[in-house]
Amino acid sequence: MLVDDNEADNVFHEIMITRSGAVEEVVVAESGFEALDYLKKPDAPEVDLIFLDINMPGMNGFEFLEQYAHLSQTHPAAVVVMLTSSPSAEDHERARRYPAIKSYMTKPLSADATAKLIEQFF
């Protein structure tokens, strides 16, 4: 799952993830609200990996994680990768305080980085 408000980034990242050959489907949500709505659907397929942007209007990545923590108590937890354009050391440090975040990466996602994540977590 890609959670990012930037349509161009989503298109590019979806291509990178699909080309990895390791996924059945890439779900794109353009907001934290949209992602949570999808994840709450009783018939939604299990999400194994979430690429999450930090800076989004309405609900930023950290706010999404607060809500997702409640949801993951009743749903299988996904590996969360913070995928952001933020070079902020403060954001990186804040991300380390969230157990759900397994990796912090700067956009754009590359084929090599995708392969390494899949190898590391799956």
A tleap script that builds the chain and sets N, CA, C and O, in Angstrom:
source leaprc.protein.ff14SB
mol = sequence {
  NMET LEU VAL ASP ASP ASN GLU ALA ASP ASN
  VAL PHE HIE GLU ILE MET ILE THR ARG SER
  GLY ALA VAL GLU GLU VAL VAL VAL ALA GLU
  SER GLY PHE GLU ALA LEU ASP TYR LEU LYS
  LYS PRO ASP ALA PRO GLU VAL ASP LEU ILE
  PHE LEU ASP ILE ASN MET PRO GLY MET ASN
  GLY PHE GLU PHE LEU GLU GLN TYR ALA HIE
  LEU SER GLN THR HIE PRO ALA ALA VAL VAL
  VAL MET LEU THR SER SER PRO SER ALA GLU
  ASP HIE GLU ARG ALA ARG ARG TYR PRO ALA
  ILE LYS SER TYR MET THR LYS PRO LEU SER
  ALA ASP ALA THR ALA LYS LEU ILE GLU GLN
  PHE CPHE
}
set mol.1.N position { 0.847 -1.175 0.000 }
set mol.1.CA position { 0.000 0.000 0.000 }
set mol.1.C position { 0.893 1.239 0.000 }
set mol.1.O position { 1.860 1.336 0.756 }
set mol.2.N position { 0.540 2.172 -0.864 }
set mol.2.CA position { 1.185 3.482 -0.895 }
set mol.2.C position { 0.230 4.488 -0.269 }
set mol.2.O position { -0.927 4.580 -0.679 }
set mol.3.N position { 0.699 5.236 0.711 }
set mol.3.CA position { -0.116 6.285 1.317 }
set mol.3.C position { 0.637 7.595 1.114 }
set mol.3.O position { 1.590 7.901 1.831 }
set mol.4.N position { 0.189 8.357 0.125 }
set mol.4.CA position { 0.884 9.587 -0.260 }
set mol.4.C position { -0.084 10.463 -1.031 }
set mol.4.O position { -0.848 9.969 -1.860 }
set mol.5.N position { -0.058 11.749 -0.766 }
set mol.5.CA position { -0.962 12.668 -1.458 }
set mol.5.C position { -0.434 13.128 -2.814 }
set mol.5.O position { -1.134 13.832 -3.542 }
set mol.6.N position { 0.782 12.740 -3.158 }
set mol.6.CA position { 1.386 13.178 -4.421 }
set mol.6.C position { 1.144 12.127 -5.502 }
set mol.6.O position { 1.731 11.045 -5.476 }
set mol.7.N position { 0.275 12.460 -6.447 }
set mol.7.CA position { -0.119 11.508 -7.481 }
set mol.7.C position { 1.065 11.049 -8.327 }
set mol.7.O position { 1.171 9.867 -8.654 }
set mol.8.N position { 1.950 11.972 -8.682 }
set mol.8.CA position { 3.109 11.611 -9.515 }
set mol.8.C position { 4.019 10.629 -8.774 }
set mol.8.O position { 4.501 9.662 -9.365 }
set mol.9.N position { 4.252 10.874 -7.495 }
set mol.9.CA position { 5.066 9.941 -6.703 }
set mol.9.C position { 4.399 8.572 -6.651 }
set mol.9.O position { 5.071 7.547 -6.767 }
set mol.10.N position { 3.092 8.551 -6.479 }
set mol.10.CA position { 2.375 7.281 -6.410 }
set mol.10.C position { 2.507 6.485 -7.697 }
set mol.10.O position { 2.717 5.272 -7.664 }
set mol.11.N position { 2.385 7.164 -8.829 }
set mol.11.CA position { 2.512 6.470 -10.118 }
set mol.11.C position { 3.909 5.878 -10.242 }
set mol.11.O position { 4.056 4.707 -10.595 }
set mol.12.N position { 4.928 6.668 -9.958 }
set mol.12.CA position { 6.308 6.195 -10.061 }
set mol.12.C position { 6.571 5.042 -9.091 }
set mol.12.O position { 7.140 4.020 -9.475 }
set mol.13.N position { 6.159 5.209 -7.848 }
set mol.13.CA position { 6.422 4.177 -6.841 }
set mol.13.C position { 5.639 2.894 -7.116 }
set mol.13.O position { 6.127 1.796 -6.850 }
set mol.14.N position { 4.441 3.036 -7.642 }
set mol.14.CA position { 3.671 1.845 -8.007 }
set mol.14.C position { 4.399 1.054 -9.097 }
set mol.14.O position { 4.421 -0.177 -9.067 }
set mol.15.N position { 4.979 1.752 -10.036 }
set mol.15.CA position { 5.760 1.087 -11.087 }
set mol.15.C position { 6.954 0.351 -10.474 }
set mol.15.O position { 7.207 -0.806 -10.812 }
set mol.16.N position { 7.680 1.006 -9.587 }
set mol.16.CA position { 8.854 0.384 -8.954 }
set mol.16.C position { 8.464 -0.870 -8.170 }
set mol.16.O position { 9.143 -1.894 -8.245 }
set mol.17.N position { 7.379 -0.783 -7.428 }
set mol.17.CA position { 6.936 -1.917 -6.613 }
set mol.17.C position { 6.452 -3.061 -7.504 }
set mol.17.O position { 6.786 -4.221 -7.267 }
set mol.18.N position { 5.678 -2.736 -8.512 }
set mol.18.CA position { 5.159 -3.754 -9.427 }
set mol.18.C position { 6.294 -4.456 -10.163 }
set mol.18.O position { 6.269 -5.675 -10.332 }
set mol.19.N position { 7.277 -3.694 -10.595 }
set mol.19.CA position { 8.421 -4.283 -11.312 }
set mol.19.C position { 9.229 -5.236 -10.442 }
set mol.19.O position { 9.960 -6.080 -10.961 }
set mol.20.N position { 9.105 -5.109 -9.125 }
set mol.20.CA position { 9.840 -6.012 -8.235 }
set mol.20.C position { 9.366 -7.449 -8.410 }
set mol.20.O position { 10.108 -8.394 -8.142 }
set mol.21.N position { 8.123 -7.605 -8.862 }
set mol.21.CA position { 7.571 -8.937 -9.052 }
set mol.21.C position { 7.187 -9.627 -7.760 }
set mol.21.O position { 6.826 -10.804 -7.778 }
set mol.22.N position { 7.256 -8.927 -6.640 }
set mol.22.CA position { 7.017 -9.553 -5.349 }
set mol.22.C position { 5.629 -9.260 -4.779 }
set mol.22.O position { 5.316 -9.670 -3.662 }
set mol.23.N position { 4.802 -8.554 -5.542 }
set mol.23.CA position { 3.493 -8.188 -5.022 }
set mol.23.C position { 2.386 -8.650 -5.957 }
set mol.23.O position { 2.575 -8.756 -7.169 }
set mol.24.N position { 1.238 -8.921 -5.370 }
set mol.24.CA position { 0.065 -9.273 -6.161 }
set mol.24.C position { -0.691 -8.020 -6.579 }
set mol.24.O position { -1.237 -7.951 -7.680 }
set mol.25.N position { -0.718 -7.030 -5.690 }
set mol.25.CA position { -1.490 -5.819 -5.937 }
set mol.25.C position { -0.874 -4.667 -5.159 }
set mol.25.O position { -0.392 -4.845 -4.040 }
set mol.26.N position { -0.895 -3.486 -5.761 }
set mol.26.CA position { -0.479 -2.275 -5.076 }
set mol.26.C position { -1.725 -1.416 -4.882 }
set mol.26.O position { -2.379 -1.026 -5.848 }
set mol.27.N position { -2.038 -1.133 -3.642 }
set mol.27.CA position { -3.177 -0.276 -3.316 }
set mol.27.C position { -2.631 1.115 -3.066 }
set mol.27.O position { -1.662 1.284 -2.326 }
set mol.28.N position { -3.249 2.112 -3.681 }
set mol.28.CA position { -2.816 3.491 -3.516 }
set mol.28.C position { -3.898 4.269 -2.778 }
set mol.28.O position { -5.067 4.253 -3.163 }
set mol.29.N position { -3.486 4.951 -1.706 }
set mol.29.CA position { -4.382 5.832 -0.966 }
set mol.29.C position { -3.739 7.215 -0.946 }
set mol.29.O position { -2.564 7.357 -0.606 }
set mol.30.N position { -4.508 8.223 -1.310 }
set mol.30.CA position { -3.950 9.566 -1.401 }
set mol.30.C position { -4.096 10.365 -0.114 }
set mol.30.O position { -3.847 11.570 -0.094 }
set mol.31.N position { -4.501 9.691 0.960 }
set mol.31.CA position { -4.563 10.333 2.275 }
set mol.31.C position { -4.556 9.248 3.346 }
set mol.31.O position { -4.838 8.080 3.079 }
set mol.32.N position { -4.230 9.665 4.554 }
set mol.32.CA position { -4.297 8.735 5.672 }
set mol.32.C position { -5.721 8.263 5.914 }
set mol.32.O position { -5.949 7.105 6.264 }
set mol.33.N position { -6.681 9.168 5.727 }
set mol.33.CA position { -8.094 8.805 5.904 }
set mol.33.C position { -8.496 7.714 4.918 }
set mol.33.O position { -9.143 6.736 5.293 }
set mol.34.N position { -8.110 7.889 3.658 }
set mol.34.CA position { -8.450 6.912 2.628 }
set mol.34.C position { -7.811 5.559 2.933 }
set mol.34.O position { -8.437 4.515 2.746 }
set mol.35.N position { -6.575 5.579 3.398 }
set mol.35.CA position { -5.888 4.325 3.742 }
set mol.35.C position { -6.586 3.615 4.894 }
set mol.35.O position { -6.796 2.403 4.844 }
set mol.36.N position { -6.943 4.360 5.923 }
set mol.36.CA position { -7.629 3.745 7.062 }
set mol.36.C position { -8.981 3.178 6.654 }
set mol.36.O position { -9.362 2.090 7.086 }
set mol.37.N position { -9.700 3.914 5.824 }
set mol.37.CA position { -10.989 3.403 5.348 }
set mol.37.C position { -10.808 2.081 4.613 }
set mol.37.O position { -11.582 1.145 4.810 }
set mol.38.N position { -9.790 2.007 3.771 }
set mol.38.CA position { -9.526 0.775 3.032 }
set mol.38.C position { -9.176 -0.361 3.998 }
set mol.38.O position { -9.706 -1.466 3.882 }
set mol.39.N position { -8.294 -0.086 4.937 }
set mol.39.CA position { -7.837 -1.122 5.862 }
set mol.39.C position { -8.949 -1.627 6.776 }
set mol.39.O position { -8.888 -2.755 7.265 }
set mol.40.N position { -9.958 -0.802 7.006 }
set mol.40.CA position { -11.079 -1.193 7.874 }
set mol.40.C position { -12.116 -2.040 7.152 }
set mol.40.O position { -12.966 -2.652 7.798 }
set mol.41.N position { -12.063 -2.087 5.836 }
set mol.41.CA position { -13.050 -2.873 5.092 }
set mol.41.C position { -12.914 -4.351 5.460 }
set mol.41.O position { -11.811 -4.897 5.438 }
set mol.42.N position { -14.027 -4.998 5.796 }
set mol.42.CA position { -13.944 -6.407 6.182 }
set mol.42.C position { -13.482 -7.328 5.055 }
set mol.42.O position { -12.925 -8.393 5.321 }
set mol.43.N position { -13.703 -6.937 3.814 }
set mol.43.CA position { -13.318 -7.791 2.689 }
set mol.43.C position { -12.012 -7.357 2.017 }
set mol.43.O position { -11.648 -7.884 0.966 }
set mol.44.N position { -11.313 -6.403 2.621 }
set mol.44.CA position { -10.055 -5.936 2.041 }
set mol.44.C position { -8.974 -6.998 2.194 }
set mol.44.O position { -8.863 -7.621 3.250 }
set mol.45.N position { -8.178 -7.209 1.151 }
set mol.45.CA position { -7.063 -8.160 1.277 }
set mol.45.C position { -6.062 -7.676 2.330 }
set mol.45.O position { -5.943 -6.478 2.586 }
set mol.46.N position { -5.367 -8.602 2.917 }
set mol.46.CA position { -4.365 -8.263 3.921 }
set mol.46.C position { -3.263 -7.428 3.287 }
set mol.46.O position { -2.790 -7.737 2.193 }
set mol.47.N position { -2.859 -6.375 3.973 }
set mol.47.CA position { -1.775 -5.507 3.519 }
set mol.47.C position { -0.525 -5.882 4.298 }
set mol.47.O position { -0.516 -5.842 5.529 }
set mol.48.N position { 0.530 -6.247 3.578 }
set mol.48.CA position { 1.774 -6.679 4.216 }
set mol.48.C position { 2.782 -5.552 4.391 }
set mol.48.O position { 3.624 -5.595 5.288 }
set mol.49.N position { 2.691 -4.540 3.525 }
set mol.49.CA position { 3.692 -3.477 3.495 }
set mol.49.C position { 3.009 -2.155 3.205 }
set mol.49.O position { 2.215 -2.049 2.270 }
set mol.50.N position { 3.318 -1.149 4.008 }
set mol.50.CA position { 2.769 0.195 3.803 }
set mol.50.C position { 3.936 1.156 3.617 }
set mol.50.O position { 4.805 1.268 4.482 }
set mol.51.N position { 3.947 1.847 2.482 }
set mol.51.CA position { 4.869 2.952 2.255 }
set mol.51.C position { 4.106 4.212 2.624 }
set mol.51.O position { 3.075 4.512 2.023 }
set mol.52.N position { 4.601 4.947 3.601 }
set mol.52.CA position { 3.855 6.053 4.199 }
set mol.52.C position { 4.624 7.356 4.096 }
set mol.52.O position { 5.769 7.450 4.535 }
set mol.53.N position { 3.985 8.364 3.510 }
set mol.53.CA position { 4.551 9.702 3.454 }
set mol.53.C position { 4.309 10.401 4.790 }
set mol.53.O position { 3.364 10.064 5.503 }
set mol.54.N position { 5.146 11.361 5.128 }
set mol.54.CA position { 4.944 12.117 6.363 }
set mol.54.C position { 4.008 13.299 6.125 }
set mol.54.O position { 2.985 13.441 6.794 }
set mol.55.N position { 4.369 14.132 5.176 }
set mol.55.CA position { 3.676 15.412 4.995 }
set mol.55.C position { 2.513 15.289 4.028 }
set mol.55.O position { 2.677 15.333 2.809 }
set mol.56.N position { 1.320 15.133 4.617 }
set mol.56.CA position { 0.088 15.062 3.836 }
set mol.56.C position { -0.935 15.970 4.513 }
set mol.56.O position { -0.940 16.093 5.738 }
set mol.57.N position { -1.798 16.604 3.723 }
set mol.57.CA position { -2.827 17.456 4.340 }
set mol.57.C position { -3.891 16.620 5.042 }
set mol.57.O position { -4.162 15.483 4.656 }
set mol.58.N position { -4.480 17.193 6.063 }
set mol.58.CA position { -5.571 16.527 6.773 }
set mol.58.C position { -5.104 15.577 7.847 }
set mol.58.O position { -5.506 15.698 9.004 }
set mol.59.N position { -4.264 14.638 7.479 }
set mol.59.CA position { -3.714 13.656 8.413 }
set mol.59.C position { -2.307 13.317 7.931 }
set mol.59.O position { -2.129 12.704 6.878 }
set mol.60.N position { -1.314 13.722 8.714 }
set mol.60.CA position { 0.055 13.414 8.293 }
set mol.60.C position { 0.400 11.959 8.627 }
set mol.60.O position { -0.401 11.253 9.240 }
set mol.61.N position { 1.569 11.526 8.232 }
set mol.61.CA position { 1.967 10.140 8.431 }
set mol.61.C position { 1.988 9.715 9.889 }
set mol.61.O position { 1.618 8.586 10.213 }
set mol.62.N position { 2.417 10.605 10.765 }
set mol.62.CA position { 2.466 10.265 12.184 }
set mol.62.C position { 1.050 10.143 12.769 }
set mol.62.O position { 0.792 9.273 13.600 }
set mol.63.N position { 0.152 11.007 12.336 }
set mol.63.CA position { -1.239 10.904 12.780 }
set mol.63.C position { -1.877 9.614 12.260 }
set mol.63.O position { -2.655 8.972 12.965 }
set mol.64.N position { -1.543 9.242 11.030 }
set mol.64.CA position { -2.017 7.966 10.490 }
set mol.64.C position { -1.551 6.818 11.388 }
set mol.64.O position { -2.334 5.926 11.714 }
set mol.65.N position { -0.291 6.841 11.782 }
set mol.65.CA position { 0.247 5.762 12.614 }
set mol.65.C position { -0.468 5.642 13.955 }
set mol.65.O position { -0.654 4.539 14.468 }
set mol.66.N position { -0.869 6.777 14.520 }
set mol.66.CA position { -1.614 6.737 15.782 }
set mol.66.C position { -2.936 5.991 15.590 }
set mol.66.O position { -3.319 5.175 16.429 }
set mol.67.N position { -3.623 6.269 14.497 }
set mol.67.CA position { -4.881 5.592 14.207 }
set mol.67.C position { -4.648 4.138 13.810 }
set mol.67.O position { -5.411 3.252 14.197 }
set mol.68.N position { -3.607 3.901 13.048 }
set mol.68.CA position { -3.284 2.552 12.585 }
set mol.68.C position { -2.945 1.634 13.762 }
set mol.68.O position { -3.235 0.438 13.721 }
set mol.69.N position { -2.338 2.187 14.800 }
set mol.69.CA position { -1.995 1.382 15.982 }
set mol.69.C position { -3.242 0.751 16.587 }
set mol.69.O position { -3.197 -0.393 17.040 }
set mol.70.N position { -4.350 1.478 16.601 }
set mol.70.CA position { -5.607 0.920 17.121 }
set mol.70.C position { -6.133 -0.164 16.198 }
set mol.70.O position { -6.637 -1.190 16.656 }
set mol.71.N position { -6.016 0.063 14.915 }
set mol.71.CA position { -6.499 -0.898 13.927 }
set mol.71.C position { -5.670 -2.173 13.935 }
set mol.71.O position { -6.215 -3.265 13.773 }
set mol.72.N position { -4.366 -2.051 14.120 }
set mol.72.CA position { -3.499 -3.225 14.052 }
set mol.72.C position { -3.674 -4.155 15.255 }
set mol.72.O position { -3.122 -5.255 15.274 }
set mol.73.N position { -4.438 -3.717 16.252 }
set mol.73.CA position { -4.747 -4.609 17.368 }
set mol.73.C position { -5.747 -5.686 16.954 }
set mol.73.O position { -5.814 -6.750 17.570 }
set mol.74.N position { -6.519 -5.406 15.912 }
set mol.74.CA position { -7.524 -6.370 15.452 }
set mol.74.C position { -7.232 -6.892 14.044 }
set mol.74.O position { -7.939 -7.773 13.555 }
set mol.75.N position { -6.211 -6.362 13.398 }
set mol.75.CA position { -5.818 -6.772 12.044 }
set mol.75.C position { -4.332 -7.133 12.066 }
set mol.75.O position { -3.591 -6.640 12.917 }
set mol.76.N position { -3.895 -7.975 11.152 }
set mol.76.CA position { -2.461 -8.271 11.079 }
set mol.76.C position { -1.678 -6.985 10.790 }
set mol.76.O position { -2.047 -6.202 9.915 }
set mol.77.N position { -0.610 -6.789 11.529 }
set mol.77.CA position { 0.199 -5.582 11.356 }
set mol.77.C position { 1.067 -5.699 10.108 }
set mol.77.O position { 1.642 -6.751 9.826 }
set mol.78.N position { 1.145 -4.611 9.380 }
set mol.78.CA position { 1.985 -4.547 8.182 }
set mol.78.C position { 3.347 -3.968 8.539 }
set mol.78.O position { 3.500 -3.305 9.565 }
set mol.79.N position { 4.319 -4.220 7.697 }
set mol.79.CA position { 5.611 -3.552 7.798 }
set mol.79.C position { 5.392 -2.138 7.277 }
set mol.79.O position { 4.886 -1.962 6.169 }
set mol.80.N position { 5.764 -1.135 8.053 }
set mol.80.CA position { 5.589 0.254 7.642 }
set mol.80.C position { 6.946 0.849 7.311 }
set mol.80.O position { 7.882 0.804 8.109 }
set mol.81.N position { 7.027 1.411 6.104 }
set mol.81.CA position { 8.231 2.100 5.652 }
set mol.81.C position { 7.862 3.561 5.462 }
set mol.81.O position { 6.993 3.889 4.654 }
set mol.82.N position { 8.521 4.436 6.207 }
set mol.82.CA position { 8.303 5.861 6.034 }
set mol.82.C position { 9.060 6.250 4.773 }
set mol.82.O position { 10.288 6.190 4.731 }
set mol.83.N position { 8.316 6.649 3.745 }
set mol.83.CA position { 8.883 7.026 2.449 }
set mol.83.C position { 8.534 8.489 2.231 }
set mol.83.O position { 7.388 8.822 1.932 }
set mol.84.N position { 9.517 9.354 2.379 }
set mol.84.CA position { 9.232 10.773 2.441 }
set mol.84.C position { 10.254 11.607 1.683 }
set mol.84.O position { 11.364 11.155 1.402 }
set mol.85.N position { 9.866 12.805 1.366 }
set mol.85.CA position { 10.804 13.749 0.759 }
set mol.85.C position { 11.441 14.620 1.835 }
set mol.85.O position { 12.279 15.469 1.531 }
set mol.86.N position { 11.052 14.416 3.079 }
set mol.86.CA position { 11.557 15.231 4.186 }
set mol.86.C position { 12.984 14.831 4.558 }
set mol.86.O position { 13.228 13.697 4.969 }
set mol.87.N position { 13.926 15.766 4.411 }
set mol.87.CA position { 15.295 15.484 4.828 }
set mol.87.C position { 15.517 15.789 6.316 }
set mol.87.O position { 16.645 15.716 6.804 }
set mol.88.N position { 14.461 16.123 7.019 }
set mol.88.CA position { 14.537 16.563 8.401 }
set mol.88.C position { 15.049 15.468 9.335 }
set mol.88.O position { 14.486 14.375 9.400 }
set mol.89.N position { 16.116 15.777 10.048 }
set mol.89.CA position { 16.639 14.846 11.057 }
set mol.89.C position { 15.612 14.660 12.168 }
set mol.89.O position { 15.525 13.585 12.761 }
set mol.90.N position { 14.840 15.699 12.448 }
set mol.90.CA position { 13.802 15.616 13.478 }
set mol.90.C position { 12.720 14.604 13.090 }
set mol.90.O position { 12.274 13.820 13.929 }
set mol.91.N position { 12.298 14.619 11.822 }
set mol.91.CA position { 11.311 13.630 11.353 }
set mol.91.C position { 11.875 12.222 11.437 }
set mol.91.O position { 11.175 11.292 11.840 }
set mol.92.N position { 13.137 12.061 11.060 }
set mol.92.CA position { 13.773 10.747 11.107 }
set mol.92.C position { 13.831 10.248 12.549 }
set mol.92.O position { 13.533 9.085 12.821 }
set mol.93.N position { 14.207 11.114 13.454 }
set mol.93.CA position { 14.286 10.733 14.863 }
set mol.93.C position { 12.891 10.402 15.415 }
set mol.93.O position { 12.721 9.432 16.154 }
set mol.94.N position { 11.922 11.201 15.054 }
set mol.94.CA position { 10.548 10.938 15.501 }
set mol.94.C position { 10.061 9.593 14.979 }
set mol.94.O position { 9.389 8.857 15.701 }
set mol.95.N position { 10.385 9.269 13.754 }
set mol.95.CA position { 9.976 7.992 13.163 }
set mol.95.C position { 10.557 6.812 13.935 }
set mol.95.O position { 9.917 5.765 14.036 }
set mol.96.N position { 11.737 6.966 14.471 }
set mol.96.CA position { 12.375 5.882 15.241 }
set mol.96.C position { 11.597 5.523 16.500 }
set mol.96.O position { 11.744 4.425 17.036 }
set mol.97.N position { 10.779 6.442 16.965 }
set mol.97.CA position { 10.012 6.195 18.199 }
set mol.97.C position { 8.746 5.373 17.956 }
set mol.97.O position { 8.056 5.001 18.906 }
set mol.98.N position { 8.442 5.089 16.693 }
set mol.98.CA position { 7.256 4.299 16.354 }
set mol.98.C position { 7.680 2.865 16.034 }
set mol.98.O position { 8.362 2.631 15.037 }
set mol.99.N position { 7.283 1.913 16.866 }
set mol.99.CA position { 7.668 0.516 16.624 }
set mol.99.C position { 7.192 -0.024 15.276 }
set mol.99.O position { 7.829 -0.911 14.707 }
set mol.100.N position { 6.082 0.501 14.763 }
set mol.100.CA position { 5.553 0.007 13.485 }
set mol.100.C position { 6.458 0.362 12.307 }
set mol.100.O position { 6.457 -0.336 11.293 }
set mol.101.N position { 7.227 1.439 12.435 }
set mol.101.CA position { 8.090 1.874 11.333 }
set mol.101.C position { 9.363 1.033 11.348 }
set mol.101.O position { 10.159 1.092 12.284 }
set mol.102.N position { 9.529 0.258 10.296 }
set mol.102.CA position { 10.678 -0.643 10.201 }
set mol.102.C position { 11.815 -0.057 9.377 }
set mol.102.O position { 12.949 -0.531 9.450 }
set mol.103.N position { 11.509 0.980 8.588 }
set mol.103.CA position { 12.532 1.600 7.756 }
set mol.103.C position { 12.117 3.028 7.444 }
set mol.103.O position { 10.929 3.348 7.412 }
set mol.104.N position { 13.105 3.881 7.215 }
set mol.104.CA position { 12.882 5.280 6.867 }
set mol.104.C position { 13.679 5.547 5.608 }
set mol.104.O position { 14.902 5.404 5.586 }
set mol.105.N position { 12.969 5.940 4.555 }
set mol.105.CA position { 13.633 6.145 3.264 }
set mol.105.C position { 13.229 7.489 2.680 }
set mol.105.O position { 12.135 7.995 2.926 }
set mol.106.N position { 14.147 8.051 1.899 }
set mol.106.CA position { 13.877 9.300 1.196 }
set mol.106.C position { 13.463 8.980 -0.226 }
set mol.106.O position { 14.058 8.126 -0.883 }
set mol.107.N position { 12.425 9.684 -0.700 }
set mol.107.CA position { 11.948 9.517 -2.070 }
set mol.107.C position { 13.037 9.935 -3.043 }
set mol.107.O position { 13.877 10.769 -2.703 }
set mol.108.N position { 13.042 9.390 -4.215 }
set mol.108.CA position { 12.129 8.393 -4.755 }
set mol.108.C position { 12.577 6.974 -4.402 }
set mol.108.O position { 13.751 6.730 -4.125 }
set mol.109.N position { 11.644 6.068 -4.417 }
set mol.109.CA position { 11.901 4.653 -4.196 }
set mol.109.C position { 12.573 4.087 -5.439 }
set mol.109.O position { 12.114 4.313 -6.558 }
set mol.110.N position { 13.640 3.364 -5.242 }
set mol.110.CA position { 14.347 2.758 -6.382 }
set mol.110.C position { 14.065 1.260 -6.429 }
set mol.110.O position { 13.595 0.671 -5.456 }
set mol.111.N position { 14.355 0.669 -7.556 }
set mol.111.CA position { 14.188 -0.780 -7.703 }
set mol.111.C position { 15.096 -1.518 -6.723 }
set mol.111.O position { 14.697 -2.524 -6.136 }
set mol.112.N position { 16.307 -1.018 -6.550 }
set mol.112.CA position { 17.263 -1.639 -5.633 }
set mol.112.C position { 16.765 -1.569 -4.186 }
set mol.112.O position { 16.839 -2.552 -3.449 }
set mol.113.N position { 16.260 -0.410 -3.791 }
set mol.113.CA position { 15.739 -0.253 -2.429 }
set mol.113.C position { 14.529 -1.146 -2.206 }
set mol.113.O position { 14.369 -1.716 -1.127 }
set mol.114.N position { 13.682 -1.271 -3.210 }
set mol.114.CA position { 12.510 -2.142 -3.110 }
set mol.114.C position { 12.942 -3.591 -2.910 }
set mol.114.O position { 12.401 -4.293 -2.056 }
set mol.115.N position { 13.908 -4.031 -3.692 }
set mol.115.CA position { 14.410 -5.406 -3.576 }
set mol.115.C position { 15.000 -5.658 -2.194 }
set mol.115.O position { 14.780 -6.720 -1.612 }
set mol.116.N position { 15.745 -4.694 -1.663 }
set mol.116.CA position { 16.343 -4.846 -0.332 }
set mol.116.C position { 15.273 -4.937 0.756 }
set mol.116.O position { 15.402 -5.729 1.689 }
set mol.117.N position { 14.221 -4.127 0.639 }
set mol.117.CA position { 13.133 -4.188 1.620 }
set mol.117.C position { 12.435 -5.544 1.585 }
set mol.117.O position { 12.154 -6.135 2.628 }
set mol.118.N position { 12.166 -6.018 0.403 }
set mol.118.CA position { 11.494 -7.324 0.255 }
set mol.118.C position { 12.360 -8.431 0.828 }
set mol.118.O position { 11.867 -9.314 1.529 }
set mol.119.N position { 13.645 -8.382 0.529 }
set mol.119.CA position { 14.572 -9.389 1.065 }
set mol.119.C position { 14.650 -9.319 2.580 }
set mol.119.O position { 14.689 -10.352 3.249 }
set mol.120.N position { 14.673 -8.114 3.122 }
set mol.120.CA position { 14.813 -7.933 4.565 }
set mol.120.C position { 13.574 -8.361 5.341 }
set mol.120.O position { 13.695 -8.973 6.402 }
set mol.121.N position { 12.390 -8.051 4.834 }
set mol.121.CA position { 11.184 -8.264 5.610 }
set mol.121.C position { 10.311 -9.434 5.155 }
set mol.121.O position { 9.412 -9.855 5.882 }
set mol.122.N position { 10.573 -9.961 3.953 }
set mol.122.CA position { 9.721 -11.031 3.442 }
set mol.122.C position { 10.574 -12.155 2.941 }
set mol.122.O position { 10.051 -13.162 2.465 }
savepdb mol mol.pdb
quit
